[in-house]
Amino acid sequence: MRLQLAGRNIAYDLVGPAGAPVVCMTHSLASDGGMWAEQVPPLLAAGFRVLRIDMRGHGGSDPVAGDYTMSQLAGDVAGVLEQLGLTRVHYIGLSIGGMLGQALAIEHPSRVISAMWCDTLPASPSGAAQAWADRMRTVREANSLVPLAVPTMERWFTDAFKPRHPGRWKEIHDTIVGTTPAGYLGCSVGIQNFDFTAKLPSLKLPVLVVVGDGDAGTPPAGNKLIADLVPGARYAEIKNARHFPNVEHPNSFNRLMMSWFWTQRGLS
């Protein structure tokens, strides 16, 4: 499904019974709402309503020319919630989805009941400027994400994942390839220009931070820092996982997720 937001289309998927508590999901850079395929069934089975939103330039959402900020990306989520008449939601986001989720909790606190931020960071990664410059140059020169697809998959998954789940591996690989250059480049700039460390201690909502123990791009130390900064936040690691523990180890991830949201579902 798509809706109009500021003259452009935003793609979303909303399933589950009307009136049920809503879990809102946002994805990683160069992915889309399909990355949560393993999480939707248990949430629906537990009586939640599930909303997945594609970031601008990702999945079925239109790209926007120029650089993006976390505030703008969080504003897109708030705008979708407004149009759908969803006053407050439980939230889950991974990677940049967790980054914009922090912005959503800081700038639109009335919208967020509880949050689960996964494989993410509280501020722009230090020492990664050259890596980002190289990736962005590659995308500009190719006008495509094709050259980045396999290296990205290698950062997201352990070597054991592809032979175990070749179909799912290809599906996610093809989603990377299908991401628009404008969407990738705009979000990449946003990742390099944010810092929530001074504002996280003021948050007053339940937060769970989850990370794969082998995630090199958004490593456990950065995720642990978020949990240390947010009052009362919890922290968990998933073993033998890199950047997409929800896909590589869905049973472990879903146990954490369902326990968390079941505990929070009574909040309003």
Secondary structure, 3 states (H helix, E strand, C coil): CEEEECCEEEEEEEECCCCCCEEEEECCCCCCHHHHCCCHHHHHHCCCEEEEECCCCCCCCCCCCCCCCHHHHHHHHHHHHHHHCCCCEEEEEECHHHHHHHHHHHHCHHHEEEEEEECCCCECCCCCHHHHHHHHHHHHHHCCCHHHHHHHHHHHCCCCHHHHCHHHHHHHHHHHHHCCHHHHHHHHHHHCCCECCCCHHHCCCCEEEEEECCCCCCCHHHHHHHHHHCCCCEEEEECCCCCCHHHHCHHHHHHHHHHHHHHHCCCC
